[in-house]
Amino acid sequence: MAETVFSLRNITKIFPNGNRALNGVNLDIAAGECLIIAGSNGSGKTLLMRILAGLSDPTEGEILFKNRPAGQHTRELRSFLGFVFQDADAQMLGETVAEDAAFGPKNLGLSAAGQRAEDSLKAMGLEDKKAYSPRRLSGGEKRRLAVAGVLAMGCETVIMDEPFANLDWPGVVQVLEAIRSLKEAGKTVIILTHELEKVLAMADRLVILDKGHIRGSGRPEEVLDRLKPEYGIRDPRKSYAAAGDCTWLDR
């Protein structure tokens, strides 16, 4: 059985206005698994992963990293976990595309940061944009640059929030190949997406989050068999007509 790298225990988030965004969420994440977390807008999936990454604090509950409180491993977590944000502009930190891709490995003190950046840019089809300002890139190119920056860091766990947003089909293929490469290298990949049809075949597990509660967790086909329309998720194995009242996430 694979080692559990992260354990989320009773994660609850209550905002000052009283809104309960997460309600006692319990989730174990195993080393090397490809996990999809799906849910409609406001379900709490991005917030849950921000808490896992230490970017937001829970009101209640704790995160365990390798069976110890994550707060005891802040330095190790910085190099262990990479996050591709939904807003790619939030990750644009370099003056050029090459500098941007190298920012993460340089910040972690990794050797050969330039080569790491060059390899990741090539994987994302951006090697001919190295001298460009990131601000000149299209939305899809910025998305691929964000993925490249995390790939260059060599993290053991990668979280991708809506990684296919704003991508044309060639860009989707490049991101899918990156996910496949991460899986083959034994990395843990957590994907937050409403585009299940693009990545479902690579998923080891599917988690459905609805109104801050986990409504389903397990092998993708088993979870999809138990889908309820009110979760706002259309089964990608079915035609639109057969899906009935189920809709795309975030629609």
N, C-alpha and C positions, 0 to 999 in steps of 0.2 A: 504493500500500500504506500502511496506517495506521501511524503512528509507534508504536514499542514504548515504552511508558511504564515498565513494570517488567520486569526480568529476574531470575528466581530461578536461581541457579547452584549446583548440587550441595548443596542445602540438606539438612543432616543434623542430627538432634536425638537426642542420647543422654542419658537421664536418669541421675542418680547410681546408680540401682539396676541400670544396664546396659540398660534397655529402650530399644530403638532405635525411636523414634516416627516419624521421617522418615529416609528412606534415599536420599540423593543425588538429591533432586527438582530437576528442571530445568523451568522454565515461563516462557514469555514472555507478557506481557499487553499487548494493543494498545489504543491510545486509541480510545474509542468503542465497544468491544465489550461485549456482554452475555455473561458467562461464568458457567456453572453448574459448581460443584465438588461432586460427589456422592460419598458413601462411607458405610459403616456406622459405628456408634459405635467410636471408637478408631482410625479410618482415618488421622487426622492432619490433616483438612481445616481445622478451627478453628485448630489450632496453626500450620499453615502460613501462614494469613492473619494470625495474631497476629505472626508473625515478619516478614511483609511490612510490617505496620503499625508495626513497631518496639516492640511490646509484649512480645515474648519474643526471646531471643537464640538463634541456631543454634549448635550445637557446631562445625559446619563449614559452609563455603559463604558466599556473599555475595548481597546484593540490590543490583541496579543500578537507579537511577532516572534515566530519560532518559540511559542509557548511562554514568552516573557512579555511584560508590559512594553508596548512599543516605545514609550517615552524613555526607556533605558537604552534604546538603540538608535537614537536620533542620527548619529554620524553614519552608521552602517546603512540606515534607511535611505539616506540621501543618494547613495550610489546603487542601492538595491532596487529602487522603485522609480520608474519614469512615467510621466503623465502627459499624454497628448490631449490638450484642451479642445473643447468644441470651438472656442473662439481662437483661431490660429494667430490672430494679431497679438494676443496676449503673450505669445511665446517668441515674438520677433525682437531679439536682443542685440543683434550684430549689425554693423554698418553695411556689410555685404552678406550675400547668401553663404559664402564659405565661412565667414566669421561667425555667422549665426549657428551653423551646423556644428562648429568647433567649440561653441561657448560652453556647452554642458561638460564635455570631457575635460576641457581646460579648467573649469571651475572645480571639478572633482580631482584635479591633479593627475589625470591619466596621461600615460605616455603616448606619443604619436597621435596627438589630438588632430593634427592636420590631416593625416592619413585616414583616421577614423571618419572624419568629416567628409573627405573626398569619396570614400567607399560608400558611405550612406547616401550621399547626394547622387552617386551613380545608380544605386539601387532604386532611388526614387525618380530617376530620369531628369535630374536637375544639374547634371555636371556642366552643361553649357550655360548655366545661369550663375556660376560661382561669383562673378564680379558684379552682379546686379545688386541693387539695394532691395532688401526684402519687401519694401513698400511698393516696388514696381511690379511685383508678381501678381498674377491673377489669384482669385480666391482658392481655386483648386491647387495652384502651385504653392501657395502659402500652407495649405493643408499638408501637402507632401513634404514641405520643408520642416514643418513641425514634427512629422513622423521621422524624418531624417535625423533631426537633432536628438531625438530620444534613442534611435538606433545607434548613433555614434557613441552614446554613453555606455552601451553594453549592459544595460540593467537586466537583472534576473526576472523582474516583474514589470510588465508594461500595461498601463491603463490607457485605453483609447476611447475618448468620448466623441461619438458620432464621427468616426474616421472617414466615412465616405461622403460627408457633406461637401457640396460644391465641386465634386469631382466628375469629370467626364469618364467614359468607360475605360480608356487607357489608364487614367489615374486610379480608378477603382482596382484594375488588375494589378497595378504596381503595389498598392497597399495590401491587397490580398496576398501577393507574393511575399511581402514583408512579414505578414502574419504567419504565413506558412513557414518561412525561414525561422522565425522565432520559435514556433512549435517544434520544428525539427531539431533546433538547438537546445530543446528542453526548457525553454523559458515559460514563465507563467504569463498568459495574456488574458486581460479582462477587457471586454468590448461592450460599451454602452451604445446601443444602436436601435433604431426602429426599422432598419433595412435588413431584416432577418434573412431574406432570400439570398443575400450576397454572401453571408458568412456562416450560415447554419450548418453546412456540410463539414466545416472544420471545428465546430463546437463540441466539446466534451460534455458540457452542462449548460442548461438554460435556467435562469432565474427570472421569475416574473415579479416585479415590484408594483404595487398598486396602493396609492394613498398611504405610503410609508410602511406598508406591510408586505412581507414576502408571501405571495399567493401560490407559488409553485417553484420547485427546485428539483432538478434531476436530469436524466437523459432527455435531449431536446424533443424527440418524438413522443415520449411519454408525457412531458409537460404540455406539449401542443395538443395532445389528445384530450386533455382536461381543461382546455381554455374555456373561459366564459366571456361572452360578448362585453360585459361591463368592464373588463380589464383593458379594453381599447386596443386589442392586438389581433391582427388578421393572421390566420394560419397561412404561411407562404406556400404550403403544400397544396392548397386548394385554390380553385379559381375564385374570382371576385364574386360570382353568383353563388357558389357553394359556401362562401364564407358568411353569407347572411348579414347579420347586423354587425359583425366584427369589422373594425376599421383599422387603417394604418395607425401606428403610434404617432402622436404629435399632430394628427390631422385636425 
